[in-house]
């Protein structure tokens, strides 16, 4: 089956930066659109950004140039660079990947999330 593993979270002081990684794996699977979501305390999970297999990106309207999504197709890995971290960025960041195989129709797969804490 498919495994989605996020990493790179942690505690960072305001103004700092983090790069989150998400590696997808699964024998026979092809990975298509890759997305980052986050869930901040007391709020619903929200989509931050997505990147298509061809590298085209989309960002949520509330993102103001502090987030950059990128991917390495050869490694089936997507990254999220977060700069100028703010306390309101605290939350759990989830990776979502579209994938399919010869035997599995296109569907979304989720990682377990990686926690980011920015103290106030």
C-alpha positions as CSV (number, residue, x, y, z in Angstrom):
1,X,0.0,0.0,0.0
2,X,0.9,3.6,0.2
3,X,2.9,5.2,3.0
4,X,3.0,8.9,3.6
5,X,5.6,10.1,6.0
6,X,6.0,13.8,7.1
7,X,9.0,15.1,8.9
8,X,10.7,18.4,9.8
9,X,8.4,19.8,12.4
10,X,9.5,21.1,15.7
11,X,9.6,24.1,17.9
12,X,10.9,27.3,16.3
13,X,11.2,30.8,17.6
14,X,9.1,33.5,15.9
15,X,10.8,34.7,12.8
16,X,12.5,31.4,12.2
17,X,12.1,29.0,9.3
18,X,11.3,25.4,8.8
19,X,11.3,23.0,5.9
20,X,8.7,20.2,6.1
21,X,9.2,17.1,4.1
22,X,6.7,14.4,3.0
23,X,7.8,11.2,1.4
24,X,5.4,9.0,-0.4
25,X,6.1,5.4,-1.2
26,X,4.2,2.4,-2.5
27,X,5.1,-0.4,-4.9
28,X,3.5,0.1,-8.3
29,X,2.0,3.5,-7.4
30,X,2.3,6.8,-9.3
31,X,2.0,9.9,-7.3
32,X,0.2,12.9,-8.7
33,X,-1.0,16.1,-6.9
34,X,0.7,16.6,-3.6
35,X,-0.8,18.9,-1.0
36,X,0.0,20.4,2.4
37,X,-2.8,21.0,5.0
38,X,-2.6,22.3,8.5
39,X,-4.8,22.2,11.5
40,X,-4.3,25.0,14.0
41,X,-5.7,24.7,17.6
42,X,-9.5,25.1,17.6
43,X,-9.8,25.3,13.8
44,X,-10.7,23.0,11.0
45,X,-8.0,21.4,8.8
46,X,-7.2,23.8,5.9
47,X,-5.4,23.5,2.7
48,X,-2.2,25.5,2.4
49,X,-0.8,24.6,-1.0
50,X,-0.7,22.0,-3.7
51,X,1.7,21.1,-6.4
52,X,0.9,19.2,-9.5
53,X,3.2,16.6,-11.0
54,X,4.3,19.1,-13.6
55,X,5.4,21.6,-10.9
56,X,2.4,24.0,-11.2
57,X,1.5,25.3,-7.7
58,X,-1.5,26.8,-6.1
59,X,-1.7,28.5,-2.7
60,X,-4.5,29.3,-0.3
61,X,-5.5,32.9,-0.4
62,X,-4.5,33.5,3.2
63,X,-0.9,32.5,2.4
64,X,1.2,35.6,2.0
65,X,4.5,34.6,0.5
66,X,5.8,32.9,3.6
67,X,5.1,29.4,2.4
68,X,6.7,27.7,-0.6
69,X,5.8,24.3,-1.9
70,X,8.1,22.2,-4.0
71,X,8.6,18.6,-5.0
72,X,11.1,16.1,-6.2
73,X,9.3,13.6,-8.5
74,X,12.3,11.2,-8.5
75,X,12.0,10.9,-4.7
76,X,8.2,11.2,-4.5
77,X,8.7,13.9,-2.0
78,X,7.0,17.2,-1.4
79,X,8.4,20.0,0.7
80,X,6.9,23.0,2.4
81,X,9.2,25.9,3.3
82,X,7.8,28.2,5.9
83,X,9.6,31.4,6.6
84,X,9.1,34.2,9.1
85,X,7.2,31.8,11.4
86,X,4.5,33.2,13.6
87,X,2.8,31.9,16.7
88,X,-0.4,31.5,14.7
89,X,1.4,29.0,12.5
90,X,1.4,26.5,15.4
91,X,-0.4,23.4,14.5
92,X,-0.2,20.0,12.9
93,X,0.8,20.0,9.2
94,X,-0.5,17.1,7.1
95,X,0.6,15.9,3.7
96,X,-2.0,14.6,1.2
97,X,-1.0,12.8,-1.9
98,X,-3.1,11.6,-4.9
99,X,-1.9,8.2,-6.1
100,X,-3.0,5.3,-8.2
101,X,-1.7,2.0,-9.4
102,X,-2.7,-0.7,-11.8
103,X,-5.0,-2.1,-9.1
104,X,-6.0,1.0,-7.2
105,X,-8.0,3.8,-8.6
106,X,-6.9,7.4,-8.1
107,X,-7.5,8.4,-4.5
108,X,-6.1,10.5,-1.7
109,X,-3.7,9.3,0.9
110,X,-2.9,11.1,4.2
111,X,0.1,11.2,6.4
112,X,0.0,11.2,10.2
113,X,1.1,14.9,10.4
114,X,4.1,16.7,11.8
115,X,3.7,19.2,14.6
116,X,5.0,22.8,14.4
117,X,5.1,25.0,17.5
118,X,6.0,28.7,17.4
119,X,5.9,30.1,21.0
120,X,4.4,33.5,21.6
